[in-house]
Amino acid sequence: MTLAIKIGVVLAMLAIVFSLFSGAIFLVRDQSSSRRVVRALTWRIGLSVALFAIILVLLTTGVIEPGDPMRP
């Protein structure tokens, strides 16, 4: 797997985690009428689905290959 793909996957995962924690913070601190929690969690779901789809496309096109955990 190339370095650019690895960096892209890591950045996408960090964005997903950031969105998850921002949603948790909004849930605790905001008033009940705020829509920021819903927006943050919608972003998290969208980013997760997009990352999953991109990884599937990369696997099917042969850009990345599944690794063997027993191979050094």
C-alpha positions as protocol buffer text, in pm:
chain_id: "A"
residue {
  index: 1
  type: MET
  ca { x: 0 y: 0 z: 0 }
}
residue {
  index: 2
  type: THR
  ca { x: 141 y: 334 z: -94 }
}
residue {
  index: 3
  type: LEU
  ca { x: 217 y: 602 z: 161 }
}
residue {
  index: 4
  type: ALA
  ca { x: -46 y: 839 z: 22 }
}
residue {
  index: 5
  type: ILE
  ca { x: -322 y: 581 z: 69 }
}
residue {
  index: 6
  type: LYS
  ca { x: -207 y: 507 z: 424 }
}
residue {
  index: 7
  type: ILE
  ca { x: -203 y: 877 z: 509 }
}
residue {
  index: 8
  type: GLY
  ca { x: -549 y: 923 z: 356 }
}
residue {
  index: 9
  type: VAL
  ca { x: -696 y: 634 z: 555 }
}
residue {
  index: 10
  type: VAL
  ca { x: -541 y: 759 z: 879 }
}
residue {
  index: 11
  type: LEU
  ca { x: -668 y: 1114 z: 817 }
}
residue {
  index: 12
  type: ALA
  ca { x: -1017 y: 983 z: 743 }
}
residue {
  index: 13
  type: MET
  ca { x: -1015 y: 778 z: 1063 }
}
residue {
  index: 14
  type: LEU
  ca { x: -899 y: 1079 z: 1263 }
}
residue {
  index: 15
  type: ALA
  ca { x: -1182 y: 1286 z: 1113 }
}
residue {
  index: 16
  type: ILE
  ca { x: -1430 y: 1013 z: 1210 }
}
residue {
  index: 17
  type: VAL
  ca { x: -1301 y: 1003 z: 1569 }
}
residue {
  index: 18
  type: PHE
  ca { x: -1304 y: 1385 z: 1589 }
}
residue {
  index: 19
  type: SER
  ca { x: -1665 y: 1393 z: 1470 }
}
residue {
  index: 20
  type: LEU
  ca { x: -1761 y: 1128 z: 1724 }
}
residue {
  index: 21
  type: PHE
  ca { x: -1606 y: 1316 z: 2015 }
}
residue {
  index: 22
  type: SER
  ca { x: -1745 y: 1651 z: 1903 }
}
residue {
  index: 23
  type: GLY
  ca { x: -2091 y: 1492 z: 1896 }
}
residue {
  index: 24
  type: ALA
  ca { x: -2036 y: 1366 z: 2250 }
}
residue {
  index: 25
  type: ILE
  ca { x: -1929 y: 1710 z: 2368 }
}
residue {
  index: 26
  type: PHE
  ca { x: -2230 y: 1872 z: 2201 }
}
residue {
  index: 27
  type: LEU
  ca { x: -2456 y: 1613 z: 2363 }
}
residue {
  index: 28
  type: VAL
  ca { x: -2327 y: 1700 z: 2710 }
}
residue {
  index: 29
  type: ARG
  ca { x: -2300 y: 2079 z: 2679 }
}
residue {
  index: 30
  type: ASP
  ca { x: -2572 y: 2195 z: 2439 }
}
residue {
  index: 31
  type: GLN
  ca { x: -2935 y: 2264 z: 2507 }
}
residue {
  index: 32
  type: SER
  ca { x: -3194 y: 2011 z: 2404 }
}
residue {
  index: 33
  type: SER
  ca { x: -3302 y: 2213 z: 2100 }
}
residue {
  index: 34
  type: SER
  ca { x: -2953 y: 2216 z: 1941 }
}
residue {
  index: 35
  type: ARG
  ca { x: -2903 y: 2022 z: 1616 }
}
residue {
  index: 36
  type: ARG
  ca { x: -2523 y: 2012 z: 1641 }
}
residue {
  index: 37
  type: VAL
  ca { x: -2523 y: 1658 z: 1783 }
}
residue {
  index: 38
  type: VAL
  ca { x: -2723 y: 1527 z: 1491 }
}
residue {
  index: 39
  type: ARG
  ca { x: -2502 y: 1711 z: 1242 }
}
residue {
  index: 40
  type: ALA
  ca { x: -2180 y: 1577 z: 1400 }
}
residue {
  index: 41
  type: LEU
  ca { x: -2305 y: 1220 z: 1405 }
}
residue {
  index: 42
  type: THR
  ca { x: -2433 y: 1252 z: 1047 }
}
residue {
  index: 43
  type: TRP
  ca { x: -2085 y: 1359 z: 941 }
}
residue {
  index: 44
  type: ARG
  ca { x: -1938 y: 1060 z: 1125 }
}
residue {
  index: 45
  type: ILE
  ca { x: -2169 y: 816 z: 950 }
}
residue {
  index: 46
  type: GLY
  ca { x: -2105 y: 976 z: 612 }
}
residue {
  index: 47
  type: LEU
  ca { x: -1729 y: 968 z: 658 }
}
residue {
  index: 48
  type: SER
  ca { x: -1740 y: 606 z: 774 }
}
residue {
  index: 49
  type: VAL
  ca { x: -1948 y: 495 z: 475 }
}
residue {
  index: 50
  type: ALA
  ca { x: -1725 y: 690 z: 235 }
}
residue {
  index: 51
  type: LEU
  ca { x: -1407 y: 539 z: 381 }
}
residue {
  index: 52
  type: PHE
  ca { x: -1555 y: 189 z: 362 }
}
residue {
  index: 53
  type: ALA
  ca { x: -1659 y: 242 z: -1 }
}
residue {
  index: 54
  type: ILE
  ca { x: -1316 y: 380 z: -96 }
}
residue {
  index: 55
  type: ILE
  ca { x: -1141 y: 84 z: 65 }
}
residue {
  index: 56
  type: LEU
  ca { x: -1372 y: -158 z: -120 }
}
residue {
  index: 57
  type: VAL
  ca { x: -1298 y: 15 z: -451 }
}
residue {
  index: 58
  type: LEU
  ca { x: -925 y: 4 z: -384 }
}
residue {
  index: 59
  type: LEU
  ca { x: -948 y: -367 z: -299 }
}
residue {
  index: 60
  type: THR
  ca { x: -1150 y: -459 z: -607 }
}
residue {
  index: 61
  type: THR
  ca { x: -925 y: -263 z: -844 }
}
residue {
  index: 62
  type: GLY
  ca { x: -613 y: -422 z: -696 }
}
residue {
  index: 63
  type: VAL
  ca { x: -456 y: -99 z: -575 }
}
residue {
  index: 64
  type: ILE
  ca { x: -435 y: -247 z: -227 }
}
residue {
  index: 65
  type: GLU
  ca { x: -423 y: -614 z: -131 }
}
residue {
  index: 66
  type: PRO
  ca { x: -537 y: -778 z: 189 }
}
residue {
  index: 67
  type: GLY
  ca { x: -245 y: -874 z: 406 }
}
residue {
  index: 68
  type: ASP
  ca { x: -169 y: -1208 z: 565 }
}
residue {
  index: 69
  type: PRO
  ca { x: -132 y: -1153 z: 942 }
}
residue {
  index: 70
  type: MET
  ca { x: 94 y: -1459 z: 970 }
}
residue {
  index: 71
  type: ARG
  ca { x: 336 y: -1337 z: 702 }
}
residue {
  index: 72
  type: PRO
  ca { x: 626 y: -1124 z: 830 }
}
